[in-house]
Amino acid sequence: MLYNEFYMKKNQSLCDWKRSDIENNQALLQSLVIVPKFFCRKCARVANSKKVLCKPSGF
């Protein structure tokens, strides 16, 4: 499942993922966090695209 499909289905950023989302979508999560370029100012999660974080800021 692509992130866009997951986001459209759940309408949530990576910051909003629950434990079950993480457990059920590990390959997707890995593709989103490999070589991170951004971090969330709210929860400190990292990602390679700012569109998947709720309050993104670049490194």
HELIX and SHEET records of a PDB file:
HELIX    1   1 TYR A    3  LYS A   10  1                                   8    
HELIX    2   2 LEU A   14  ASP A   16  5                                   3    
HELIX    3   3 ARG A   19  ASN A   24  1                                   6    
HELIX    4   4 GLN A   26  VAL A   33  1                                   8    
HELIX    5   5 LYS A   50  VAL A   52  5                                   3    
SHEET    1   A 3 VAL A  46  ALA A  47  0                                        
SHEET    2   A 3 PHE A  38  CYS A  40 -1                                        
SHEET    3   A 3 PRO A  56  GLY A  58 -1                                        
END                                                                             
